Amino acid sequence: MIPNAIFCIGLNQYEIAIYFYLMRCENRKTYKCYPSFRTIGKATKMSRTTVMKYVRSLEDKCLITTEHTTVITKDDVARNGTLMYHILPFQDAIDEFHRRQLANNGIRMKH
């Protein structure tokens, strides 16, 4: 289920498409998924470099985190794997959006 507030936090169409795709792929118990940039690009009709750009943007907006993975080949050689995406609680993104709005207006929040 995608929260309606997704349309209120300043995401563009590319960020929304990638976020929705990651939500579709995620494991509902762990909130993680492992699609490659190429797989995401194919599903969202974006280039690999465009996907990379907007994945970083989603991280910056506190919607996801990423972690590099390693795979071991049949020859026992470690290779870079795809990123592991962790979908963060949506409230984190809302809170960050409001923090940034306040900061842009010169208002500091107390913790």
Backbone atoms as SQL, in Angstrom:
CREATE TABLE atoms (id INTEGER PRIMARY KEY, chain TEXT, resi INTEGER, resn TEXT, atom TEXT, x REAL, y REAL, z REAL);
INSERT INTO atoms VALUES
  (1, 'A', 1, 'MET', 'N', 0.847, -1.179, 0.000),
  (2, 'A', 1, 'MET', 'CA', 0.000, 0.000, 0.000),
  (3, 'A', 1, 'MET', 'C', 0.893, 1.244, 0.000),
  (4, 'A', 2, 'ILE', 'N', 0.653, 2.144, -0.911),
  (5, 'A', 2, 'ILE', 'CA', 1.428, 3.371, -1.033),
  (6, 'A', 2, 'ILE', 'C', 0.669, 4.503, -0.339),
  (7, 'A', 3, 'PRO', 'N', 1.319, 5.199, 0.589),
  (8, 'A', 3, 'PRO', 'CA', 0.645, 6.297, 1.287),
  (9, 'A', 3, 'PRO', 'C', 0.330, 7.455, 0.338),
  (10, 'A', 4, 'ASN', 'N', -0.816, 8.083, 0.517),
  (11, 'A', 4, 'ASN', 'CA', -1.199, 9.232, -0.310),
  (12, 'A', 4, 'ASN', 'C', -0.210, 10.382, -0.187),
  (13, 'A', 5, 'ALA', 'N', 0.441, 10.494, 0.944),
  (14, 'A', 5, 'ALA', 'CA', 1.381, 11.600, 1.183),
  (15, 'A', 5, 'ALA', 'C', 2.591, 11.545, 0.261),
  (16, 'A', 6, 'ILE', 'N', 2.768, 10.443, -0.447),
  (17, 'A', 6, 'ILE', 'CA', 3.886, 10.331, -1.391),
  (18, 'A', 6, 'ILE', 'C', 3.835, 11.479, -2.399),
  (19, 'A', 7, 'PHE', 'N', 2.628, 11.965, -2.686),
  (20, 'A', 7, 'PHE', 'CA', 2.469, 13.032, -3.667),
  (21, 'A', 7, 'PHE', 'C', 2.658, 14.418, -3.059),
  (22, 'A', 8, 'CYS', 'N', 2.926, 14.487, -1.769),
  (23, 'A', 8, 'CYS', 'CA', 3.054, 15.777, -1.082),
  (24, 'A', 8, 'CYS', 'C', 4.488, 16.093, -0.666),
  (25, 'A', 9, 'ILE', 'N', 5.432, 15.200, -0.931),
  (26, 'A', 9, 'ILE', 'CA', 6.792, 15.425, -0.427),
  (27, 'A', 9, 'ILE', 'C', 7.790, 15.797, -1.519),
  (28, 'A', 10, 'GLY', 'N', 7.279, 16.206, -2.659),
  (29, 'A', 10, 'GLY', 'CA', 8.153, 16.747, -3.684),
  (30, 'A', 10, 'GLY', 'C', 8.896, 15.738, -4.537),
  (31, 'A', 11, 'LEU', 'N', 8.364, 14.528, -4.670),
  (32, 'A', 11, 'LEU', 'CA', 9.004, 13.549, -5.543),
  (33, 'A', 11, 'LEU', 'C', 8.645, 13.828, -6.997),
  (34, 'A', 12, 'ASN', 'N', 9.596, 13.575, -7.884),
  (35, 'A', 12, 'ASN', 'CA', 9.267, 13.701, -9.302),
  (36, 'A', 12, 'ASN', 'C', 8.806, 12.351, -9.839),
  (37, 'A', 13, 'GLN', 'N', 8.428, 12.323, -11.109),
  (38, 'A', 13, 'GLN', 'CA', 7.864, 11.104, -11.708),
  (39, 'A', 13, 'GLN', 'C', 8.850, 9.942, -11.708),
  (40, 'A', 14, 'TYR', 'N', 10.147, 10.225, -11.847),
  (41, 'A', 14, 'TYR', 'CA', 11.146, 9.171, -11.872),
  (42, 'A', 14, 'TYR', 'C', 11.317, 8.560, -10.483),
  (43, 'A', 15, 'GLU', 'N', 11.367, 9.417, -9.474),
  (44, 'A', 15, 'GLU', 'CA', 11.490, 8.927, -8.092),
  (45, 'A', 15, 'GLU', 'C', 10.275, 8.088, -7.713),
  (46, 'A', 16, 'ILE', 'N', 9.095, 8.550, -8.099),
  (47, 'A', 16, 'ILE', 'CA', 7.870, 7.812, -7.788),
  (48, 'A', 16, 'ILE', 'C', 7.887, 6.447, -8.469),
  (49, 'A', 17, 'ALA', 'N', 8.259, 6.406, -9.740),
  (50, 'A', 17, 'ALA', 'CA', 8.282, 5.132, -10.471),
  (51, 'A', 17, 'ALA', 'C', 9.254, 4.141, -9.835),
  (52, 'A', 18, 'ILE', 'N', 10.439, 4.606, -9.491),
  (53, 'A', 18, 'ILE', 'CA', 11.437, 3.714, -8.884),
  (54, 'A', 18, 'ILE', 'C', 10.985, 3.272, -7.497),
  (55, 'A', 19, 'TYR', 'N', 10.471, 4.202, -6.710),
  (56, 'A', 19, 'TYR', 'CA', 9.995, 3.866, -5.362),
  (57, 'A', 19, 'TYR', 'C', 8.871, 2.830, -5.430),
  (58, 'A', 20, 'PHE', 'N', 7.909, 3.036, -6.322),
  (59, 'A', 20, 'PHE', 'CA', 6.813, 2.086, -6.463),
  (60, 'A', 20, 'PHE', 'C', 7.338, 0.715, -6.893),
  (61, 'A', 21, 'TYR', 'N', 8.314, 0.696, -7.795),
  (62, 'A', 21, 'TYR', 'CA', 8.867, -0.579, -8.235),
  (63, 'A', 21, 'TYR', 'C', 9.561, -1.305, -7.081),
  (64, 'A', 22, 'LEU', 'N', 10.338, -0.553, -6.294),
  (65, 'A', 22, 'LEU', 'CA', 11.008, -1.170, -5.143),
  (66, 'A', 22, 'LEU', 'C', 9.983, -1.688, -4.132),
  (67, 'A', 23, 'MET', 'N', 8.908, -0.937, -3.936),
  (68, 'A', 23, 'MET', 'CA', 7.849, -1.398, -3.023),
  (69, 'A', 23, 'MET', 'C', 7.234, -2.697, -3.550),
  (70, 'A', 24, 'ARG', 'N', 7.080, -2.789, -4.858),
  (71, 'A', 24, 'ARG', 'CA', 6.512, -3.996, -5.459),
  (72, 'A', 24, 'ARG', 'C', 7.437, -5.202, -5.255),
  (73, 'A', 25, 'CYS', 'N', 8.739, -4.962, -5.290),
  (74, 'A', 25, 'CYS', 'CA', 9.724, -6.049, -5.184),
  (75, 'A', 25, 'CYS', 'C', 10.041, -6.450, -3.748),
  (76, 'A', 26, 'GLU', 'N', 9.783, -5.580, -2.797),
  (77, 'A', 26, 'GLU', 'CA', 10.271, -5.816, -1.445),
  (78, 'A', 26, 'GLU', 'C', 9.665, -7.046, -0.782),
  (79, 'A', 27, 'ASN', 'N', 10.442, -7.653, 0.076),
  (80, 'A', 27, 'ASN', 'CA', 9.977, -8.724, 0.944),
  (81, 'A', 27, 'ASN', 'C', 9.174, -8.056, 2.059),
  (82, 'A', 28, 'ARG', 'N', 7.941, -8.412, 2.215),
  (83, 'A', 28, 'ARG', 'CA', 7.045, -7.731, 3.167),
  (84, 'A', 28, 'ARG', 'C', 7.438, -7.938, 4.638),
  (85, 'A', 29, 'LYS', 'N', 8.287, -8.904, 4.908),
  (86, 'A', 29, 'LYS', 'CA', 8.737, -9.126, 6.293),
  (87, 'A', 29, 'LYS', 'C', 10.032, -8.373, 6.598),
  (88, 'A', 30, 'THR', 'N', 10.932, -8.305, 5.613),
  (89, 'A', 30, 'THR', 'CA', 12.234, -7.681, 5.860),
  (90, 'A', 30, 'THR', 'C', 12.327, -6.260, 5.309),
  (91, 'A', 31, 'TYR', 'N', 11.378, -5.881, 4.428),
  (92, 'A', 31, 'TYR', 'CA', 11.375, -4.565, 3.764),
  (93, 'A', 31, 'TYR', 'C', 12.616, -4.383, 2.897),
  (94, 'A', 32, 'LYS', 'N', 13.136, -5.486, 2.354),
  (95, 'A', 32, 'LYS', 'CA', 14.337, -5.436, 1.528),
  (96, 'A', 32, 'LYS', 'C', 14.064, -6.069, 0.170),
  (97, 'A', 33, 'CYS', 'N', 14.852, -5.644, -0.818),
  (98, 'A', 33, 'CYS', 'CA', 14.810, -6.260, -2.140),
  (99, 'A', 33, 'CYS', 'C', 16.152, -6.028, -2.826),
  (100, 'A', 34, 'TYR', 'N', 16.383, -6.734, -3.927),
  (101, 'A', 34, 'TYR', 'CA', 17.710, -6.753, -4.546),
  (102, 'A', 34, 'TYR', 'C', 17.713, -6.540, -6.064),
  (103, 'A', 35, 'PRO', 'N', 16.805, -5.798, -6.662),
  (104, 'A', 35, 'PRO', 'CA', 16.851, -5.664, -8.124),
  (105, 'A', 35, 'PRO', 'C', 18.074, -4.851, -8.574),
  (106, 'A', 36, 'SER', 'N', 18.606, -5.196, -9.723),
  (107, 'A', 36, 'SER', 'CA', 19.741, -4.440, -10.269),
  (108, 'A', 36, 'SER', 'C', 19.240, -3.135, -10.882),
  (109, 'A', 37, 'PHE', 'N', 20.168, -2.202, -11.102),
  (110, 'A', 37, 'PHE', 'CA', 19.809, -0.958, -11.782),
  (111, 'A', 37, 'PHE', 'C', 19.204, -1.274, -13.150),
  (112, 'A', 38, 'ARG', 'N', 19.773, -2.250, -13.830),
  (113, 'A', 38, 'ARG', 'CA', 19.280, -2.631, -15.158),
  (114, 'A', 38, 'ARG', 'C', 17.843, -3.158, -15.068),
  (115, 'A', 39, 'THR', 'N', 17.561, -3.981, -14.076),
  (116, 'A', 39, 'THR', 'CA', 16.210, -4.529, -13.901),
  (117, 'A', 39, 'THR', 'C', 15.216, -3.419, -13.595),
  (118, 'A', 40, 'ILE', 'N', 15.589, -2.515, -12.705),
  (119, 'A', 40, 'ILE', 'CA', 14.703, -1.384, -12.379),
  (120, 'A', 40, 'ILE', 'C', 14.476, -0.531, -13.628),
  (121, 'A', 41, 'GLY', 'N', 15.555, -0.265, -14.367),
  (122, 'A', 41, 'GLY', 'CA', 15.448, 0.539, -15.580),
  (123, 'A', 41, 'GLY', 'C', 14.529, -0.086, -16.611),
  (124, 'A', 42, 'LYS', 'N', 14.642, -1.381, -16.768),
  (125, 'A', 42, 'LYS', 'CA', 13.787, -2.085, -17.727),
  (126, 'A', 42, 'LYS', 'C', 12.315, -1.972, -17.320),
  (127, 'A', 43, 'ALA', 'N', 12.047, -2.136, -16.038),
  (128, 'A', 43, 'ALA', 'CA', 10.671, -2.083, -15.536),
  (129, 'A', 43, 'ALA', 'C', 10.080, -0.680, -15.599),
  (130, 'A', 44, 'THR', 'N', 10.927, 0.333, -15.444),
  (131, 'A', 44, 'THR', 'CA', 10.438, 1.719, -15.381),
  (132, 'A', 44, 'THR', 'C', 10.719, 2.513, -16.654),
  (133, 'A', 45, 'LYS', 'N', 11.321, 1.861, -17.647),
  (134, 'A', 45, 'LYS', 'CA', 11.653, 2.505, -18.932),
  (135, 'A', 45, 'LYS', 'C', 12.636, 3.655, -18.752),
  (136, 'A', 46, 'MET', 'N', 13.666, 3.428, -17.911),
  (137, 'A', 46, 'MET', 'CA', 14.710, 4.422, -17.664),
  (138, 'A', 46, 'MET', 'C', 16.067, 3.794, -17.932),
  (139, 'A', 47, 'SER', 'N', 17.039, 4.647, -18.239),
  (140, 'A', 47, 'SER', 'CA', 18.401, 4.152, -18.416),
  (141, 'A', 47, 'SER', 'C', 18.993, 3.790, -17.055),
  (142, 'A', 48, 'ARG', 'N', 20.030, 3.003, -17.095),
  (143, 'A', 48, 'ARG', 'CA', 20.724, 2.591, -15.864),
  (144, 'A', 48, 'ARG', 'C', 21.236, 3.809, -15.098),
  (145, 'A', 49, 'THR', 'N', 21.799, 4.785, -15.804),
  (146, 'A', 49, 'THR', 'CA', 22.344, 5.973, -15.125),
  (147, 'A', 49, 'THR', 'C', 21.234, 6.829, -14.527),
  (148, 'A', 50, 'THR', 'N', 20.094, 6.883, -15.178),
  (149, 'A', 50, 'THR', 'CA', 18.953, 7.628, -14.616),
  (150, 'A', 50, 'THR', 'C', 18.469, 6.947, -13.341),
  (151, 'A', 51, 'VAL', 'N', 18.392, 5.617, -13.370),
  (152, 'A', 51, 'VAL', 'CA', 17.993, 4.867, -12.170),
  (153, 'A', 51, 'VAL', 'C', 18.972, 5.148, -11.038),
  (154, 'A', 52, 'MET', 'N', 20.255, 5.099, -11.329),
  (155, 'A', 52, 'MET', 'CA', 21.272, 5.349, -10.295),
  (156, 'A', 52, 'MET', 'C', 21.077, 6.734, -9.672),
  (157, 'A', 53, 'LYS', 'N', 20.849, 7.721, -10.502),
  (158, 'A', 53, 'LYS', 'CA', 20.658, 9.103, -10.028),
  (159, 'A', 53, 'LYS', 'C', 19.469, 9.195, -9.073),
  (160, 'A', 54, 'TYR', 'N', 18.359, 8.591, -9.450),
  (161, 'A', 54, 'TYR', 'CA', 17.163, 8.733, -8.629),
  (162, 'A', 54, 'TYR', 'C', 17.135, 7.790, -7.429),
  (163, 'A', 55, 'VAL', 'N', 17.884, 6.709, -7.477),
  (164, 'A', 55, 'VAL', 'CA', 18.046, 5.885, -6.271),
  (165, 'A', 55, 'VAL', 'C', 18.763, 6.712, -5.207),
  (166, 'A', 56, 'ARG', 'N', 19.811, 7.425, -5.611),
  (167, 'A', 56, 'ARG', 'CA', 20.524, 8.300, -4.653),
  (168, 'A', 56, 'ARG', 'C', 19.586, 9.372, -4.103),
  (169, 'A', 57, 'SER', 'N', 18.723, 9.885, -4.948),
  (170, 'A', 57, 'SER', 'CA', 17.768, 10.904, -4.516),
  (171, 'A', 57, 'SER', 'C', 16.775, 10.334, -3.497),
  (172, 'A', 58, 'LEU', 'N', 16.316, 9.113, -3.736),
  (173, 'A', 58, 'LEU', 'CA', 15.397, 8.474, -2.774),
  (174, 'A', 58, 'LEU', 'C', 16.085, 8.228, -1.432),
  (175, 'A', 59, 'GLU', 'N', 17.379, 7.923, -1.477),
  (176, 'A', 59, 'GLU', 'CA', 18.145, 7.773, -0.234),
  (177, 'A', 59, 'GLU', 'C', 18.211, 9.114, 0.494),
  (178, 'A', 60, 'ASP', 'N', 18.510, 10.146, -0.250),
  (179, 'A', 60, 'ASP', 'CA', 18.617, 11.489, 0.323),
  (180, 'A', 60, 'ASP', 'C', 17.302, 11.940, 0.954),
  (181, 'A', 61, 'LYS', 'N', 16.200, 11.471, 0.418),
  (182, 'A', 61, 'LYS', 'CA', 14.878, 11.860, 0.924),
  (183, 'A', 61, 'LYS', 'C', 14.362, 10.896, 1.992),
  (184, 'A', 62, 'CYS', 'N', 15.232, 10.006, 2.457),
  (185, 'A', 62, 'CYS', 'CA', 14.924, 9.078, 3.562),
  (186, 'A', 62, 'CYS', 'C', 13.813, 8.084, 3.247),
  (187, 'A', 63, 'LEU', 'N', 13.666, 7.737, 1.981),
  (188, 'A', 63, 'LEU', 'CA', 12.687, 6.720, 1.617),
  (189, 'A', 63, 'LEU', 'C', 13.302, 5.328, 1.580),
  (190, 'A', 64, 'ILE', 'N', 14.591, 5.258, 1.253),
  (191, 'A', 64, 'ILE', 'CA', 15.278, 3.970, 1.177),
  (192, 'A', 64, 'ILE', 'C', 16.712, 4.122, 1.682),
  (193, 'A', 65, 'THR', 'N', 17.311, 2.996, 1.996),
  (194, 'A', 65, 'THR', 'CA', 18.759, 2.928, 2.163),
  (195, 'A', 65, 'THR', 'C', 19.240, 1.830, 1.222),
  (196, 'A', 66, 'THR', 'N', 20.508, 1.896, 0.875),
  (197, 'A', 66, 'THR', 'CA', 21.089, 0.847, 0.043),
  (198, 'A', 66, 'THR', 'C', 22.342, 0.322, 0.705),
  (199, 'A', 67, 'GLU', 'N', 22.640, -0.908, 0.390),
  (200, 'A', 67, 'GLU', 'CA', 23.841, -1.539, 0.929),
  (201, 'A', 67, 'GLU', 'C', 24.439, -2.414, -0.171),
  (202, 'A', 68, 'HIS', 'N', 25.727, -2.321, -0.359),
  (203, 'A', 68, 'HIS', 'CA', 26.402, -3.149, -1.356),
  (204, 'A', 68, 'HIS', 'C', 26.416, -4.601, -0.882),
  (205, 'A', 69, 'THR', 'N', 26.269, -5.509, -1.827),
  (206, 'A', 69, 'THR', 'CA', 26.313, -6.936, -1.512),
  (207, 'A', 69, 'THR', 'C', 27.469, -7.578, -2.280),
  (208, 'A', 70, 'THR', 'N', 27.854, -8.752, -1.853),
  (209, 'A', 70, 'THR', 'CA', 28.909, -9.522, -2.501),
  (210, 'A', 70, 'THR', 'C', 28.361, -10.904, -2.816),
  (211, 'A', 71, 'VAL', 'N', 28.736, -11.404, -3.965),
  (212, 'A', 71, 'VAL', 'CA', 28.368, -12.774, -4.336),
  (213, 'A', 71, 'VAL', 'C', 29.644, -13.574, -4.534),
  (214, 'A', 72, 'ILE', 'N', 29.566, -14.842, -4.255),
  (215, 'A', 72, 'ILE', 'CA', 30.700, -15.747, -4.440),
  (216, 'A', 72, 'ILE', 'C', 30.410, -16.598, -5.674),
  (217, 'A', 73, 'THR', 'N', 31.323, -16.567, -6.644),
  (218, 'A', 73, 'THR', 'CA', 31.139, -17.343, -7.865),
  (219, 'A', 73, 'THR', 'C', 31.437, -18.814, -7.604),
  (220, 'A', 74, 'LYS', 'N', 31.168, -19.639, -8.607),
  (221, 'A', 74, 'LYS', 'CA', 31.465, -21.075, -8.507),
  (222, 'A', 74, 'LYS', 'C', 32.952, -21.318, -8.271),
  (223, 'A', 75, 'ASP', 'N', 33.777, -20.370, -8.720),
  (224, 'A', 75, 'ASP', 'CA', 35.227, -20.480, -8.562),
  (225, 'A', 75, 'ASP', 'C', 35.705, -19.903, -7.233),
  (226, 'A', 76, 'ASP', 'N', 34.792, -19.644, -6.312),
  (227, 'A', 76, 'ASP', 'CA', 35.102, -19.058, -5.005),
  (228, 'A', 76, 'ASP', 'C', 35.735, -17.666, -5.087),
  (229, 'A', 77, 'VAL', 'N', 35.306, -16.887, -6.070),
  (230, 'A', 77, 'VAL', 'CA', 35.776, -15.516, -6.226),
  (231, 'A', 77, 'VAL', 'C', 34.663, -14.576, -5.777),
  (232, 'A', 78, 'ALA', 'N', 35.021, -13.622, -4.927),
  (233, 'A', 78, 'ALA', 'CA', 34.032, -12.637, -4.461),
  (234, 'A', 78, 'ALA', 'C', 33.855, -11.562, -5.527),
  (235, 'A', 79, 'ARG', 'N', 32.625, -11.269, -5.849),
  (236, 'A', 79, 'ARG', 'CA', 32.291, -10.238, -6.832),
  (237, 'A', 79, 'ARG', 'C', 31.238, -9.312, -6.234),
  (238, 'A', 80, 'ASN', 'N', 31.194, -8.097, -6.767),
  (239, 'A', 80, 'ASN', 'CA', 30.139, -7.173, -6.345),
  (240, 'A', 80, 'ASN', 'C', 28.792, -7.724, -6.776),
  (241, 'A', 81, 'GLY', 'N', 27.839, -7.681, -5.861),
  (242, 'A', 81, 'GLY', 'CA', 26.481, -8.085, -6.179),
  (243, 'A', 81, 'GLY', 'C', 25.637, -6.844, -6.451),
  (244, 'A', 82, 'THR', 'N', 24.351, -7.028, -6.538),
  (245, 'A', 82, 'THR', 'CA', 23.458, -5.886, -6.699),
  (246, 'A', 82, 'THR', 'C', 23.305, -5.187, -5.348),
  (247, 'A', 83, 'LEU', 'N', 22.737, -4.008, -5.379),
  (248, 'A', 83, 'LEU', 'CA', 22.471, -3.316, -4.122),
  (249, 'A', 83, 'LEU', 'C', 21.320, -4.002, -3.401),
  (250, 'A', 84, 'MET', 'N', 21.378, -3.961, -2.088),
  (251, 'A', 84, 'MET', 'CA', 20.243, -4.380, -1.280),
  (252, 'A', 84, 'MET', 'C', 19.515, -3.092, -0.903),
  (253, 'A', 85, 'TYR', 'N', 18.250, -3.020, -1.241),
  (254, 'A', 85, 'TYR', 'CA', 17.429, -1.857, -0.924),
  (255, 'A', 85, 'TYR', 'C', 16.611, -2.148, 0.317),
  (256, 'A', 86, 'HIS', 'N', 16.581, -1.212, 1.229),
  (257, 'A', 86, 'HIS', 'CA', 15.764, -1.327, 2.436),
  (258, 'A', 86, 'HIS', 'C', 14.762, -0.179, 2.374),
  (259, 'A', 87, 'ILE', 'N', 13.486, -0.520, 2.331),
  (260, 'A', 87, 'ILE', 'CA', 12.430, 0.482, 2.291),
  (261, 'A', 87, 'ILE', 'C', 12.202, 0.962, 3.723),
  (262, 'A', 88, 'LEU', 'N', 12.414, 2.247, 3.942),
  (263, 'A', 88, 'LEU', 'CA', 12.292, 2.819, 5.289),
  (264, 'A', 88, 'LEU', 'C', 10.838, 3.171, 5.603),
  (265, 'A', 89, 'PRO', 'N', 10.504, 3.289, 6.883),
  (266, 'A', 89, 'PRO', 'CA', 9.151, 3.719, 7.244),
  (267, 'A', 89, 'PRO', 'C', 8.849, 5.064, 6.583),
  (268, 'A', 90, 'PHE', 'N', 7.688, 5.164, 5.985),
  (269, 'A', 90, 'PHE', 'CA', 7.344, 6.369, 5.234),
  (270, 'A', 90, 'PHE', 'C', 7.357, 7.616, 6.112),
  (271, 'A', 91, 'GLN', 'N', 7.050, 7.471, 7.375),
  (272, 'A', 91, 'GLN', 'CA', 7.041, 8.626, 8.279),
  (273, 'A', 91, 'GLN', 'C', 8.423, 9.286, 8.352),
  (274, 'A', 92, 'ASP', 'N', 9.500, 8.512, 8.190),
  (275, 'A', 92, 'ASP', 'CA', 10.847, 9.085, 8.173),
  (276, 'A', 92, 'ASP', 'C', 10.996, 10.105, 7.047),
  (277, 'A', 93, 'ALA', 'N', 10.453, 9.764, 5.872),
  (278, 'A', 93, 'ALA', 'CA', 10.529, 10.669, 4.721),
  (279, 'A', 93, 'ALA', 'C', 9.693, 11.928, 4.967),
  (280, 'A', 94, 'ILE', 'N', 8.526, 11.763, 5.551),
  (281, 'A', 94, 'ILE', 'CA', 7.669, 12.917, 5.864),
  (282, 'A', 94, 'ILE', 'C', 8.378, 13.836, 6.852),
  (283, 'A', 95, 'ASP', 'N', 8.948, 13.267, 7.894),
  (284, 'A', 95, 'ASP', 'CA', 9.661, 14.058, 8.901),
  (285, 'A', 95, 'ASP', 'C', 10.834, 14.813, 8.280),
  (286, 'A', 96, 'GLU', 'N', 11.591, 14.134, 7.424),
  (287, 'A', 96, 'GLU', 'CA', 12.736, 14.770, 6.771),
  (288, 'A', 96, 'GLU', 'C', 12.281, 15.893, 5.841),
  (289, 'A', 97, 'PHE', 'N', 11.208, 15.665, 5.118),
  (290, 'A', 97, 'PHE', 'CA', 10.654, 16.693, 4.223),
  (291, 'A', 97, 'PHE', 'C', 10.284, 17.941, 5.019),
  (292, 'A', 98, 'HIS', 'N', 9.611, 17.744, 6.153),
  (293, 'A', 98, 'HIS', 'CA', 9.213, 18.893, 6.981),
  (294, 'A', 98, 'HIS', 'C', 10.427, 19.583, 7.604),
  (295, 'A', 99, 'ARG', 'N', 11.415, 18.803, 8.031),
  (296, 'A', 99, 'ARG', 'CA', 12.655, 19.393, 8.568),
  (297, 'A', 99, 'ARG', 'C', 13.317, 20.299, 7.532),
  (298, 'A', 100, 'ARG', 'N', 13.371, 19.815, 6.308),
  (299, 'A', 100, 'ARG', 'CA', 14.003, 20.603, 5.238),
  (300, 'A', 100, 'ARG', 'C', 13.200, 21.851, 4.905),
  (301, 'A', 101, 'GLN', 'N', 11.890, 21.725, 4.911),
  (302, 'A', 101, 'GLN', 'CA', 11.058, 22.911, 4.653),
  (303, 'A', 101, 'GLN', 'C', 11.288, 23.968, 5.724),
  (304, 'A', 102, 'LEU', 'N', 11.315, 23.537, 6.970),
  (305, 'A', 102, 'LEU', 'CA', 11.545, 24.476, 8.061),
  (306, 'A', 102, 'LEU', 'C', 12.936, 25.096, 7.960),
  (307, 'A', 103, 'ALA', 'N', 13.932, 24.279, 7.653),
  (308, 'A', 103, 'ALA', 'CA', 15.303, 24.787, 7.531),
  (309, 'A', 103, 'ALA', 'C', 15.416, 25.788, 6.394),
  (310, 'A', 104, 'ASN', 'N', 14.727, 25.534, 5.298),
  (311, 'A', 104, 'ASN', 'CA', 14.747, 26.462, 4.168),
  (312, 'A', 104, 'ASN', 'C', 14.097, 27.799, 4.522),
  (313, 'A', 105, 'ASN', 'N', 13.259, 27.798, 5.533),
  (314, 'A', 105, 'ASN', 'CA', 12.603, 29.025, 5.983),
  (315, 'A', 105, 'ASN', 'C', 13.290, 29.604, 7.211),
  (316, 'A', 106, 'GLY', 'N', 14.454, 29.070, 7.549),
  (317, 'A', 106, 'GLY', 'CA', 15.237, 29.603, 8.663),
  (318, 'A', 106, 'GLY', 'C', 14.723, 29.217, 10.038),
  (319, 'A', 107, 'ILE', 'N', 13.959, 28.158, 10.109),
  (320, 'A', 107, 'ILE', 'CA', 13.401, 27.706, 11.389),
  (321, 'A', 107, 'ILE', 'C', 14.129, 26.456, 11.825),
  (322, 'A', 108, 'ARG', 'N', 14.621, 26.431, 13.056),
  (323, 'A', 108, 'ARG', 'CA', 15.294, 25.243, 13.590),
  (324, 'A', 108, 'ARG', 'C', 14.354, 24.503, 14.512),
  (325, 'A', 109, 'MET', 'N', 14.388, 23.188, 14.419),
  (326, 'A', 109, 'MET', 'CA', 13.562, 22.347, 15.290),
  (327, 'A', 109, 'MET', 'C', 14.393, 21.867, 16.464),
  (328, 'A', 110, 'LYS', 'N', 13.772, 21.787, 17.629),
  (329, 'A', 110, 'LYS', 'CA', 14.424, 21.194, 18.806),
  (330, 'A', 110, 'LYS', 'C', 14.069, 19.713, 18.836),
  (331, 'A', 111, 'HIS', 'N', 15.007, 18.911, 19.313),
  (332, 'A', 111, 'HIS', 'CA', 14.767, 17.459, 19.384),
  (333, 'A', 111, 'HIS', 'C', 14.097, 17.104, 20.654);
